[in-house]
């Protein structure tokens, strides 16, 4: 049982690193797309550009892609639980 606890702790730490990396990358890609969209058709000054980008990032924070990144935690945990179950009880 101690081995399972160690596995859970190290898995959680590893998945946290992966989650933070994927989340930061996804945010930077979205921000870059918003900046490119603004630069293709500028509609005002620097303040308007910043407001446009911040509004787009707020939309991103409430969007589906942001929520799907949580699957980084869920999928591996479910796969390991299924593997343990089928190994021990089948």
PyMOL commands that set and color helices and strands:
alter all, ss='L'
color gray80, all
select helices_A, chain A and resi 2-40+46-61+64-68+71-89
alter helices_A, ss='H'
color red, helices_A
deselect
rebuild
show_as cartoon
